[in-house]
Amino acid sequence: MIKHVFLDIDGTLIKTDGRLTAQTIKTIRQANFSTTLVSARAPFEMQAMIQALGLTGPQIGFNGGIIFRQGVSEPLAQFPISADSRQQLVEYLQTSFPTVSQSYYTATSWLTTQIDAGIKYEQQVTHQQPTVVTRTALNQQLTIFKVMLIIFDADQMATIKTQLQELQLTDISIKQSGDWYLEITSAQAQKSTGITRIQTMNQLQVNELAAFGDGENDMPMFQAVGVPIAMGNANDFVKQHARYVTRTNDEDGVAYGIARYLANC
């Protein structure tokens, strides 16, 4: 019997336009299991969805970089980027790639040094507003959980990814999410880390856990649960690592998957 379900957000829970559908909300609210959102997003970007779905348990942000409960100020666990790596990243990115869209996230804010095409794109996706800060102010931030680059050119994406890896900052994780996003977090920030912690807290078995995802960054999550379910819009690699494949995120794939594959589990 499935007792806990973990849901990726972008490309999974919400439609391409960023909306939660009424059918998805109804299905999750009426489900006989607990639900945790597992996302690269910051907690404040998840707040409206948590409220709409009526979730009261632990949630996972920054790809496992923070485990938190809505309305509770102290996180259950957190893994920000180390101070040394943060300073090196800020200096390197601001100096070497000043025209590349850069976002920096604390637990409560989205920071950037300029409003560009990437920032405007992200505003449309998340319906959030960034705070524009100076480079000096950015360097003074003590706790950064995620650095996100939005790069619309595939060749430039590959080049920047390679150059960041050549910095040999061993305590960070560099992952491409979708076509345009390059996300940098602490190496300790893994979706599976958050899932394992919640599993232990609730004394659950792996076969009592299910997860929905669409991206390669969902692979650690799939490996941590008994029933991994890929979205219809996922690529073939992700689908090959799932037990089931549901409909796309624009076709209420989560709601369909719950009814089709989990109702009798």
Contacts in CASP RR format, 6 or more apart in sequence:
PFRMAT RR
TARGET T0000
AUTHOR 0000-0000-0000
METHOD contacts of the structure
MODEL  1
MIKHVFLDIDGTLIKTDGRLTAQTIKTIRQANFSTTLVSARAPFEMQAMI
QALGLTGPQIGFNGGIIFRQGVSEPLAQFPISADSRQQLVEYLQTSFPTV
SQSYYTATSWLTTQIDAGIKYEQQVTHQQPTVVTRTALNQQLTIFKVMLI
IFDADQMATIKTQLQELQLTDISIKQSGDWYLEITSAQAQKSTGITRIQT
MNQLQVNELAAFGDGENDMPMFQAVGVPIAMGNANDFVKQHARYVTRTND
EDGVAYGIARYLANC
1 208 0 8 1.000
1 265 0 8 1.000
2 33 0 8 1.000
2 208 0 8 1.000
2 209 0 8 1.000
2 210 0 8 1.000
2 227 0 8 1.000
2 262 0 8 1.000
2 265 0 8 1.000
3 33 0 8 1.000
3 34 0 8 1.000
3 202 0 8 1.000
3 204 0 8 1.000
3 208 0 8 1.000
3 209 0 8 1.000
4 33 0 8 1.000
4 34 0 8 1.000
4 35 0 8 1.000
4 36 0 8 1.000
4 198 0 8 1.000
4 199 0 8 1.000
4 202 0 8 1.000
4 204 0 8 1.000
4 208 0 8 1.000
4 209 0 8 1.000
4 210 0 8 1.000
5 31 0 8 1.000
5 33 0 8 1.000
5 34 0 8 1.000
5 35 0 8 1.000
5 36 0 8 1.000
5 209 0 8 1.000
5 210 0 8 1.000
5 211 0 8 1.000
5 212 0 8 1.000
5 258 0 8 1.000
5 262 0 8 1.000
6 35 0 8 1.000
6 36 0 8 1.000
6 37 0 8 1.000
6 38 0 8 1.000
6 60 0 8 1.000
6 191 0 8 1.000
6 195 0 8 1.000
6 209 0 8 1.000
6 210 0 8 1.000
6 211 0 8 1.000
6 212 0 8 1.000
6 221 0 8 1.000
6 225 0 8 1.000
7 13 0 8 1.000
7 35 0 8 1.000
7 36 0 8 1.000
7 37 0 8 1.000
7 38 0 8 1.000
7 211 0 8 1.000
7 212 0 8 1.000
7 213 0 8 1.000
7 254 0 8 1.000
8 38 0 8 1.000
8 39 0 8 1.000
8 211 0 8 1.000
8 212 0 8 1.000
8 213 0 8 1.000
8 214 0 8 1.000
8 215 0 8 1.000
8 218 0 8 1.000
8 221 0 8 1.000
9 37 0 8 1.000
9 38 0 8 1.000
9 39 0 8 1.000
9 41 0 8 1.000
9 46 0 8 1.000
9 49 0 8 1.000
10 18 0 8 1.000
10 39 0 8 1.000
10 40 0 8 1.000
10 41 0 8 1.000
10 125 0 8 1.000
10 177 0 8 1.000
11 213 0 8 1.000
11 214 0 8 1.000
11 231 0 8 1.000
11 233 0 8 1.000
11 249 0 8 1.000
12 212 0 8 1.000
12 213 0 8 1.000
12 214 0 8 1.000
12 218 0 8 1.000
12 231 0 8 1.000
12 249 0 8 1.000
12 254 0 8 1.000
13 20 0 8 1.000
13 24 0 8 1.000
13 37 0 8 1.000
13 49 0 8 1.000
13 212 0 8 1.000
13 249 0 8 1.000
13 254 0 8 1.000
14 20 0 8 1.000
14 49 0 8 1.000
14 249 0 8 1.000
15 21 0 8 1.000
15 249 0 8 1.000
15 250 0 8 1.000
16 249 0 8 1.000
16 250 0 8 1.000
18 125 0 8 1.000
18 127 0 8 1.000
20 49 0 8 1.000
20 52 0 8 1.000
20 53 0 8 1.000
21 252 0 8 1.000
21 255 0 8 1.000
23 252 0 8 1.000
23 255 0 8 1.000
24 252 0 8 1.000
24 254 0 8 1.000
24 255 0 8 1.000
25 52 0 8 1.000
25 53 0 8 1.000
26 255 0 8 1.000
27 254 0 8 1.000
27 255 0 8 1.000
27 258 0 8 1.000
27 259 0 8 1.000
28 35 0 8 1.000
28 53 0 8 1.000
28 254 0 8 1.000
28 255 0 8 1.000
28 258 0 8 1.000
29 53 0 8 1.000
29 54 0 8 1.000
31 258 0 8 1.000
33 210 0 8 1.000
33 262 0 8 1.000
34 57 0 8 1.000
34 202 0 8 1.000
35 53 0 8 1.000
35 55 0 8 1.000
36 55 0 8 1.000
36 57 0 8 1.000
36 58 0 8 1.000
36 59 0 8 1.000
36 60 0 8 1.000
36 195 0 8 1.000
36 198 0 8 1.000
37 46 0 8 1.000
37 49 0 8 1.000
37 50 0 8 1.000
37 53 0 8 1.000
37 55 0 8 1.000
37 59 0 8 1.000
37 60 0 8 1.000
37 61 0 8 1.000
38 59 0 8 1.000
38 60 0 8 1.000
38 61 0 8 1.000
38 63 0 8 1.000
38 64 0 8 1.000
38 191 0 8 1.000
38 194 0 8 1.000
38 195 0 8 1.000
38 211 0 8 1.000
38 221 0 8 1.000
39 45 0 8 1.000
39 46 0 8 1.000
39 60 0 8 1.000
39 61 0 8 1.000
39 63 0 8 1.000
40 61 0 8 1.000
40 62 0 8 1.000
40 63 0 8 1.000
40 146 0 8 1.000
40 148 0 8 1.000
40 177 0 8 1.000
40 181 0 8 1.000
40 183 0 8 1.000
40 185 0 8 1.000
40 217 0 8 1.000
41 61 0 8 1.000
41 62 0 8 1.000
41 126 0 8 1.000
42 61 0 8 1.000
42 62 0 8 1.000
42 105 0 8 1.000
42 106 0 8 1.000
42 107 0 8 1.000
42 108 0 8 1.000
42 110 0 8 1.000
42 145 0 8 1.000
42 146 0 8 1.000
43 59 0 8 1.000
43 61 0 8 1.000
43 66 0 8 1.000
43 68 0 8 1.000
43 107 0 8 1.000
43 108 0 8 1.000
44 107 0 8 1.000
44 108 0 8 1.000
44 109 0 8 1.000
44 110 0 8 1.000
44 128 0 8 1.000
45 110 0 8 1.000
45 126 0 8 1.000
45 128 0 8 1.000
46 59 0 8 1.000
46 61 0 8 1.000
47 70 0 8 1.000
50 59 0 8 1.000
50 70 0 8 1.000
51 70 0 8 1.000
55 70 0 8 1.000
56 69 0 8 1.000
56 70 0 8 1.000
57 69 0 8 1.000
57 70 0 8 1.000
58 67 0 8 1.000
58 68 0 8 1.000
58 69 0 8 1.000
58 76 0 8 1.000
58 197 0 8 1.000
58 198 0 8 1.000
58 201 0 8 1.000
59 67 0 8 1.000
59 68 0 8 1.000
59 69 0 8 1.000
59 70 0 8 1.000
60 66 0 8 1.000
60 67 0 8 1.000
60 191 0 8 1.000
60 194 0 8 1.000
60 195 0 8 1.000
60 198 0 8 1.000
61 67 0 8 1.000
61 68 0 8 1.000
62 79 0 8 1.000
62 105 0 8 1.000
62 145 0 8 1.000
62 146 0 8 1.000
62 185 0 8 1.000
62 189 0 8 1.000
63 146 0 8 1.000
63 173 0 8 1.000
63 175 0 8 1.000
63 183 0 8 1.000
63 185 0 8 1.000
63 189 0 8 1.000
63 190 0 8 1.000
63 191 0 8 1.000
63 217 0 8 1.000
64 79 0 8 1.000
64 185 0 8 1.000
64 189 0 8 1.000
64 190 0 8 1.000
64 191 0 8 1.000
64 193 0 8 1.000
64 194 0 8 1.000
65 77 0 8 1.000
65 78 0 8 1.000
65 79 0 8 1.000
65 80 0 8 1.000
65 145 0 8 1.000
65 146 0 8 1.000
65 185 0 8 1.000
65 186 0 8 1.000
65 188 0 8 1.000
65 189 0 8 1.000
65 193 0 8 1.000
66 75 0 8 1.000
66 77 0 8 1.000
66 78 0 8 1.000
66 79 0 8 1.000
66 107 0 8 1.000
66 145 0 8 1.000
67 75 0 8 1.000
67 76 0 8 1.000
67 77 0 8 1.000
67 78 0 8 1.000
67 194 0 8 1.000
67 197 0 8 1.000
67 198 0 8 1.000
68 75 0 8 1.000
68 76 0 8 1.000
68 107 0 8 1.000
69 76 0 8 1.000
75 107 0 8 1.000
76 197 0 8 1.000
77 194 0 8 1.000
77 197 0 8 1.000
78 107 0 8 1.000
78 145 0 8 1.000
79 145 0 8 1.000
79 185 0 8 1.000
79 186 0 8 1.000
79 188 0 8 1.000
79 189 0 8 1.000
79 193 0 8 1.000
80 86 0 8 1.000
80 143 0 8 1.000
80 144 0 8 1.000
80 145 0 8 1.000
80 186 0 8 1.000
81 89 0 8 1.000
81 144 0 8 1.000
81 145 0 8 1.000
81 146 0 8 1.000
81 147 0 8 1.000
81 171 0 8 1.000
81 172 0 8 1.000
81 184 0 8 1.000
81 185 0 8 1.000
81 186 0 8 1.000
82 171 0 8 1.000
82 172 0 8 1.000
82 186 0 8 1.000
83 142 0 8 1.000
85 169 0 8 1.000
85 171 0 8 1.000
85 172 0 8 1.000
86 141 0 8 1.000
86 144 0 8 1.000
87 139 0 8 1.000
88 167 0 8 1.000
88 169 0 8 1.000
89 147 0 8 1.000
89 169 0 8 1.000
89 172 0 8 1.000
89 184 0 8 1.000
90 104 0 8 1.000
90 135 0 8 1.000
90 138 0 8 1.000
90 139 0 8 1.000
91 139 0 8 1.000
92 164 0 8 1.000
92 167 0 8 1.000
93 100 0 8 1.000
93 102 0 8 1.000
93 147 0 8 1.000
93 149 0 8 1.000
94 102 0 8 1.000
94 113 0 8 1.000
94 135 0 8 1.000
94 138 0 8 1.000
96 163 0 8 1.000
97 149 0 8 1.000
97 160 0 8 1.000
99 116 0 8 1.000
100 149 0 8 1.000
100 151 0 8 1.000
100 156 0 8 1.000
100 160 0 8 1.000
101 112 0 8 1.000
101 116 0 8 1.000
101 117 0 8 1.000
101 118 0 8 1.000
101 119 0 8 1.000
101 149 0 8 1.000
101 150 0 8 1.000
101 151 0 8 1.000
102 112 0 8 1.000
102 113 0 8 1.000
102 147 0 8 1.000
102 148 0 8 1.000
102 149 0 8 1.000
103 110 0 8 1.000
103 111 0 8 1.000
103 112 0 8 1.000
103 119 0 8 1.000
103 122 0 8 1.000
103 130 0 8 1.000
103 146 0 8 1.000
103 147 0 8 1.000
103 148 0 8 1.000
103 149 0 8 1.000
103 150 0 8 1.000
104 110 0 8 1.000
104 111 0 8 1.000
104 112 0 8 1.000
104 138 0 8 1.000
104 141 0 8 1.000
104 144 0 8 1.000
104 146 0 8 1.000
104 147 0 8 1.000
104 148 0 8 1.000
105 111 0 8 1.000
105 144 0 8 1.000
105 145 0 8 1.000
105 146 0 8 1.000
105 147 0 8 1.000
105 148 0 8 1.000
106 141 0 8 1.000
106 143 0 8 1.000
106 144 0 8 1.000
106 145 0 8 1.000
107 143 0 8 1.000
107 145 0 8 1.000
109 131 0 8 1.000
110 128 0 8 1.000
110 129 0 8 1.000
110 130 0 8 1.000
110 131 0 8 1.000
111 130 0 8 1.000
111 131 0 8 1.000
111 132 0 8 1.000
111 133 0 8 1.000
111 138 0 8 1.000
111 141 0 8 1.000
112 119 0 8 1.000
112 130 0 8 1.000
112 131 0 8 1.000
112 132 0 8 1.000
112 133 0 8 1.000
113 132 0 8 1.000
113 133 0 8 1.000
113 134 0 8 1.000
113 135 0 8 1.000
113 138 0 8 1.000
114 132 0 8 1.000
115 130 0 8 1.000
115 132 0 8 1.000
117 150 0 8 1.000
117 152 0 8 1.000
118 150 0 8 1.000
118 152 0 8 1.000
119 130 0 8 1.000
119 150 0 8 1.000
121 150 0 8 1.000
121 180 0 8 1.000
122 128 0 8 1.000
122 130 0 8 1.000
122 150 0 8 1.000
123 129 0 8 1.000
123 130 0 8 1.000
145 185 0 8 1.000
145 186 0 8 1.000
145 189 0 8 1.000
146 183 0 8 1.000
146 184 0 8 1.000
146 185 0 8 1.000
147 183 0 8 1.000
147 184 0 8 1.000
147 185 0 8 1.000
148 181 0 8 1.000
148 182 0 8 1.000
148 183 0 8 1.000
148 184 0 8 1.000
149 160 0 8 1.000
149 181 0 8 1.000
149 182 0 8 1.000
149 183 0 8 1.000
149 184 0 8 1.000
150 180 0 8 1.000
150 181 0 8 1.000
150 182 0 8 1.000
151 157 0 8 1.000
151 160 0 8 1.000
151 180 0 8 1.000
151 182 0 8 1.000
152 180 0 8 1.000
154 179 0 8 1.000
157 176 0 8 1.000
157 180 0 8 1.000
157 182 0 8 1.000
160 182 0 8 1.000
161 174 0 8 1.000
161 176 0 8 1.000
161 182 0 8 1.000
164 174 0 8 1.000
164 182 0 8 1.000
164 184 0 8 1.000
165 174 0 8 1.000
170 187 0 8 1.000
171 186 0 8 1.000
171 187 0 8 1.000
171 188 0 8 1.000
172 184 0 8 1.000
172 185 0 8 1.000
172 186 0 8 1.000
172 187 0 8 1.000
173 184 0 8 1.000
173 185 0 8 1.000
173 186 0 8 1.000
173 187 0 8 1.000
173 189 0 8 1.000
173 190 0 8 1.000
174 182 0 8 1.000
174 183 0 8 1.000
174 184 0 8 1.000
175 182 0 8 1.000
175 183 0 8 1.000
175 185 0 8 1.000
175 216 0 8 1.000
175 217 0 8 1.000
176 182 0 8 1.000
176 183 0 8 1.000
176 216 0 8 1.000
177 183 0 8 1.000
177 215 0 8 1.000
177 217 0 8 1.000
178 215 0 8 1.000
183 217 0 8 1.000
190 220 0 8 1.000
191 217 0 8 1.000
191 218 0 8 1.000
191 220 0 8 1.000
191 221 0 8 1.000
191 224 0 8 1.000
192 220 0 8 1.000
192 221 0 8 1.000
192 223 0 8 1.000
192 224 0 8 1.000
195 209 0 8 1.000
195 211 0 8 1.000
195 221 0 8 1.000
195 224 0 8 1.000
195 225 0 8 1.000
196 224 0 8 1.000
198 204 0 8 1.000
199 206 0 8 1.000
199 209 0 8 1.000
199 224 0 8 1.000
206 224 0 8 1.000
206 225 0 8 1.000
206 226 0 8 1.000
207 226 0 8 1.000
207 227 0 8 1.000
208 226 0 8 1.000
209 224 0 8 1.000
209 225 0 8 1.000
209 226 0 8 1.000
209 227 0 8 1.000
210 225 0 8 1.000
210 226 0 8 1.000
210 227 0 8 1.000
210 228 0 8 1.000
210 229 0 8 1.000
210 261 0 8 1.000
210 262 0 8 1.000
210 265 0 8 1.000
211 218 0 8 1.000
211 221 0 8 1.000
211 222 0 8 1.000
211 224 0 8 1.000
211 225 0 8 1.000
211 227 0 8 1.000
211 228 0 8 1.000
211 229 0 8 1.000
212 229 0 8 1.000
212 230 0 8 1.000
212 231 0 8 1.000
212 246 0 8 1.000
212 253 0 8 1.000
212 254 0 8 1.000
212 257 0 8 1.000
213 221 0 8 1.000
213 222 0 8 1.000
213 228 0 8 1.000
213 229 0 8 1.000
213 230 0 8 1.000
213 231 0 8 1.000
213 234 0 8 1.000
213 238 0 8 1.000
214 230 0 8 1.000
214 231 0 8 1.000
214 232 0 8 1.000
214 233 0 8 1.000
214 234 0 8 1.000
214 238 0 8 1.000
214 249 0 8 1.000
215 234 0 8 1.000
215 235 0 8 1.000
215 238 0 8 1.000
216 235 0 8 1.000
216 237 0 8 1.000
216 238 0 8 1.000
218 238 0 8 1.000
219 238 0 8 1.000
219 241 0 8 1.000
221 228 0 8 1.000
222 228 0 8 1.000
222 238 0 8 1.000
222 241 0 8 1.000
222 242 0 8 1.000
223 241 0 8 1.000
226 243 0 8 1.000
227 243 0 8 1.000
227 244 0 8 1.000
227 261 0 8 1.000
227 262 0 8 1.000
227 265 0 8 1.000
228 241 0 8 1.000
228 242 0 8 1.000
228 243 0 8 1.000
228 244 0 8 1.000
229 242 0 8 1.000
229 243 0 8 1.000
229 244 0 8 1.000
229 245 0 8 1.000
229 246 0 8 1.000
229 257 0 8 1.000
229 261 0 8 1.000
230 238 0 8 1.000
230 239 0 8 1.000
230 241 0 8 1.000
230 242 0 8 1.000
230 244 0 8 1.000
230 245 0 8 1.000
230 246 0 8 1.000
231 238 0 8 1.000
231 245 0 8 1.000
231 246 0 8 1.000
231 247 0 8 1.000
231 248 0 8 1.000
231 249 0 8 1.000
231 253 0 8 1.000
232 239 0 8 1.000
232 245 0 8 1.000
232 246 0 8 1.000
232 247 0 8 1.000
232 248 0 8 1.000
232 249 0 8 1.000
232 253 0 8 1.000
233 248 0 8 1.000
233 249 0 8 1.000
233 250 0 8 1.000
234 242 0 8 1.000
234 245 0 8 1.000
239 245 0 8 1.000
243 261 0 8 1.000
244 257 0 8 1.000
244 260 0 8 1.000
244 261 0 8 1.000
246 253 0 8 1.000
246 254 0 8 1.000
246 256 0 8 1.000
246 257 0 8 1.000
246 260 0 8 1.000
246 261 0 8 1.000
247 253 0 8 1.000
247 256 0 8 1.000
247 257 0 8 1.000
END
